[in-house]
Amino acid sequence: MDQLDATFAALADPTRRAILARLIQGEASVMELAEPFAMSQPSISKHLKVLENAGLISRGRDAQRRPCRLEAKPLAEANDWLERYRKIWEGNFQRLDALLGAMKAEKAPDSTDQ
């Protein structure tokens, strides 16, 4: 699986997205990340492993703790990929707006015909 596929696969799960949202505030331990969820530590650890394999988080070593931190590069790459498509759709919508405006102008009653 390439990096972009791994990123989107990891982001497909709402729990993993919530974990990333928490890590925006700064690094956190597994226990801190598990706190808001009604799931076991092994379940949270599985989510963290998916995020780590996708390169979205890294884990450090701090004595007994293994704090998790957000890694921005994969998210930036996903954003760059999405941005290309946003530009295409934006252009399509602008052309559609112009067409609808022209059609509306053609249908508008001419005030000089009255």
PyMOL commands that set and color helices and strands:
alter all, ss='L'
color gray80, all
select helices_A, chain A and resi 3-11+14-23+30-34+41-53+73-107+111-113
alter helices_A, ss='H'
color red, helices_A
select strands_A, chain A and resi 57-59+68-70
alter strands_A, ss='S'
color yellow, strands_A
deselect
rebuild
show_as cartoon
